[in-house]
Amino acid sequence: MKPRTLSIIAGCSYLVIFFAAIFANFFVIESILKDPLVTIQQDHVMVRFGILAFLVTVVFDVIVAWALYELYRTNKFSALSTLFRMMHAAIMGVAVFALPVALESNTGQEILKQIDIFNIIWLIGLFFFGIHLILLGVIIAKPRIIAVFLTIAGIMYMVDTSAHFLLPNYEEYSTIFLALVAIPSIIGEMAFAIWLLVKGGKA
């Protein structure tokens, strides 16, 4: 397959992941956290679409991993980077199992317990995703600014996951950690997706 085609596939897949993840996280999960029992009982259709959105992100995560591997397969770190992204996708797929269980729960406490399980497993996956981003920053090298943001984002993912498990008072600093992860991640990954669509794979 031509590099330009692979680049477009990767870029389009990134955009699908962005929009699916935004809906699943900021509409579905946040709604459950605010009012678990009402959301599960009255907005269960939205929750089911949220579960589907998470599954879509897993599918397109694998597609991105494959496309980037094919695009940069001559780089010595490409296979390793791909494996870490695949680990993230697999762990994310396992995390989603908690959400259908939440749909069958009858108390707010049980629903929130399943959301906690989902978040903990997802956090573990993000640690490996962080390693992937660090390696990806090394692999692409140029544009330099995008590579730097991807590397910083990868480091922040690993730091945030570690902080969740190491700091008993993590919630006191959660807003700071969220910003440290979100800013370089959104800038780096969105810029990389756009670059893939516009310039990636060209001679």
N, C-alpha and C positions, 0 to 999 in steps of 0.2 A: 504494500500500500504506500502511496506517495506521502512524503512528510507533510505536505500542505493539507492533505485529507485527514491525516492523523491529528494534526494541530486543530483543525476545525471540529473534529469529533471530541477532542479533549475540552476545547473551549465551550462548546455547546453543552457538554455533559456537566461542566462546572456550573453553568448558569442554571441548569435543571436542579442541581444540588442546592444552590443558593436559595432558589425560590421555594423548593420543597421543604428545606430545613427551616426557613423563616416561618412558613405556615405551621409546620409541625411544632416548632419550639415556642414561638411568640404568640400563636393563637391557641393552639391546643393545650400544650403543657402548662402555659401560664394560666389559662382558664381553669384547668383542673386544680392548680395550686391555690387559686383564689377562692374557689367554691367547689370542692371535689365532688360532693354528692349530687348537687344540682347539675353540674356539668355532665357527669356520667349518666344521670338518669334522663335529663331533658335535652342535652346536646350530644347524645351518644353517636348520632350520625357524623357530626363534626369530628368526634374522637376517632371514629373508624377511618375517616379520611386522613386523620393525622397519622394513624398507624400505617396506612398505605403510603403516605408521604415519606415516612421514615424508611419504609422498605424500598421506595424509589431512590432515596439517597444512597442506600446500600448498593443497589444495582448500578447506579451511575458512578459510584465511587470505584467499583471494580472496572468499569469501562474507562474511567480516567486513568487508573493504575495501568491498565493494558496499553492505552494510547500513549501515555508518557514513556512507558518502557520501550515501545516500538520507536518512538520519536528520538529517544536518547540512548538507544541500546548500545552504542559504541562507548558510552561512558562507563568507567569501571564501577561506579556506585549505583548505576541504574537498577540492576537486579535487586540490590539490597534495599534501595528506596521503595521499589515496587512491593517487596515482601512486607515492609512495615505498613504500607498503605493497605495491603490486603489483610493484614492482622487487624487493623483498625476497622475495616469493613466487616470482617467476621465477628468481632466483638460487638460491634454496633448491631449486627443482626441478632445476636444473642440477647442484647439489652431489650430489643423490641418485644421479646416474649413477655415481659412484665406488663405491657400495656393491655393486651387482651384480658389478662387476669384482672386488671383494674376494672375493666368493663363489667366483670361478673361480681365485683365486690359490692357489699350492701351498706358499708359504713365509710364515713369520711376518713377515719383512721386507717382502715385497710387499704383504701385507695391511695392515700399519701404514702403508705408503706411501699406499695408497688412502684410508685413514681420515684421514691428514694432508691429502690433497687435498680430501676432503669438508669437513674442519674449516676449511681456509683459504677455500674458496668460501663456506661458511656465514658465516664472520666478515665477509666483504665484504658479504654480504646484511644482516647485523645492523647494519652502519653505516647503511644506508639505513632500516632498521627504526627505528633510534634517531631519525632525523630525523622519521619518521612519528609517533613517540610525543611528541616535542616539540611538533609541530604539533597533535596530538590534545589535548594538555594545554591549548593555547591555545584550541582550538575548543570543548571542552566547558565550560571555565571553572568550572562548578559540577557536582558538589560540589568545592569548592576544594581540599580535602585530596587527593582522588583526582587532580585535575589537576596538583597539585604533584608527587606521586609519579610520575605518568606522565612529566612533564617531566624530573625527575631521572633516571629510568630511561633515557630517551632519551639524555640527555647521557652517562650511564655506558656505554651500549652503544657510543657513538661513541668515547669515551675508551679503552675496552678494546680495540676493534678497532685503533685507532691505536697503542696501546701494543704490541700484538702485532707490528706491523710496524716500529716505531721503536726498541723496546728489545731489544738483543741478549740481555740477561739477563732477559727477561720471566718465565721460569719461576720465578725467585726471588721474584717478587711476584704470582704467579698466584693464590694463595689470597686475597690482599687484593683484587685486581681482581674475582675471582669474587664475593666478598661485596658489593663496591660495585655490581655489576650485579644480582645475584640479589635482594638485599633490597628495593630500591625497585621492581624489576620485578615480583616476585611479589606484593608488597603492592598496588602500583598497578593492575596488570592484573587480578588476581583480584578486587580491590574494585570495579573498573570493570565486570567481567563480572557480578558479583552485583548491582550497582546497575542495570545494564541489564535484568536479569531482574526485579528487584523494582520499580523506579521509572521506568526509562527509558521515554520516549515518552508518559508521562502528562501531562495538562494541568497 
